[in-house]
Amino acid sequence: MRKAAGSPRNASPPDLHAAAGPDPHVEPFVFDSRGARALHFSIHEIQSRMRLADPCALDLEYTRTMMGFLLFMPDPLDIGMVGLGGGSLAKFCHRHLAPARISAVEINPHVIALRDEFRVPPDDDRLSVLLGDGAMFVRRRPAAFDVLMVDGFDSQGMPGRLATQRFFDDCWLALRPGGILVINLHRLDPRLALMIDRVRRSFHDAVLVVNDAEVRNSIVFACHGAGFDDWRPGMLRHPEGLDAPAMAQLLEAFMPIVTVLQARNRSIAEGSGAATIAR
């Protein structure tokens, strides 16, 4: 086991928070149907969805794919999250990854105000939800995280400040050696190729891109180091606390990650560079 470093959840810097003035944030709404509760900014787009009978389950495919970091980092001690939404990832990690400390930053106070509606547990010694700017949150946390998850959409999509080369450089610096960055990108975003290219630059091309089964999201995994080069199928270790039903949720979503990784390693062995495979 790796030794735990100091917690990244020091008191948040004052400049994490938005300046006083008119509220610039869209207020989301909640819609219940067919045993699920969804968070919306518009009726046409679901930001997050929770099963009412199983609030900690990962109901949307892309969230299960994002948990694919467990293939490479099965026992993270510190997890950072940019974007809270309905708290699906925060709840799943809090429940099933007992050793992990989770720090989630959300810029929209109206989203945080709905945490009880989505049964996000109260802050404790393992979970901290901060109100603030995700780009500043990452910049202020050098070498703080084993895993950094970015799912920071607002009513207009991925904010520009989470798409810059500087932001992805800061993500590299915020990870410990061997750490994993996971980013959810919308496949219809016209900046998609540009953002992936920027991640490749920041992470020296140690990048995997996986399209989820719902054909709406591209999940980007980037490694601070050469971890992908050394990984082989069959190396997955069952994380402590991840019970059989939780693991069953994830296994199908893990398969396309393994496929992309195998293609990447074959292409490197053949001297043709990294590979990306769409599901």
Stockholm file with secondary structure:
# STOCKHOLM 1.0

chainA/1-279         MRKAAGSPRNASPPDLHAAAGPDPHVEPFVFDSRGARALHFSIHEIQSRMRLADPCALDLEYTRTMMGFLLFMPDPLDIGMVGLGGGSLAKFCHRHLAPARISAVEINPHVIALRDEFRVPPDDDRLSVLLGDGAMFVRRRPAAFDVLMVDGFDSQGMPGRLATQRFFDDCWLALRPGGILVINLHRLDPRLALMIDRVRRSFHDAVLVVNDAEVRNSIVFACHGAGFDDWRPGMLRHPEGLDAPAMAQLLEAFMPIVTVLQARNRSIAEGSGAATIAR
#=GR chainA/1-279 SS CCCCCCCSCSCCCGGGSCCSSSCCSCCCEEEEETTEEEEEEETTEEEEEEETTBTTSCCSHHHHHHGGGGGTCSSCSEEEEECCTTCHHHHHHHHHCTTCEEEEEESCHHHHTTTTTTTCCCCCSSEEEEESCHHHHHHTCTTCEEEEEECCCBTTBSCGGGSSHHHHHHHHHHEEEEEEEEEEEETTCTTHHHHHHHHHHHTTTCEEEEECTTSSEEEEEEESSSHHHHCCTTCCCCCTTCCHHHHHHHHHHHHHHHHHHHHHHHHHHTTSCCCCBCC
#=GC SS_cons         CCCCCCCSCSCCCGGGSCCSSSCCSCCCEEEEETTEEEEEEETTEEEEEEETTBTTSCCSHHHHHHGGGGGTCSSCSEEEEECCTTCHHHHHHHHHCTTCEEEEEESCHHHHTTTTTTTCCCCCSSEEEEESCHHHHHHTCTTCEEEEEECCCBTTBSCGGGSSHHHHHHHHHHEEEEEEEEEEEETTCTTHHHHHHHHHHHTTTCEEEEECTTSSEEEEEEESSSHHHHCCTTCCCCCTTCCHHHHHHHHHHHHHHHHHHHHHHHHHHTTSCCCCBCC
//
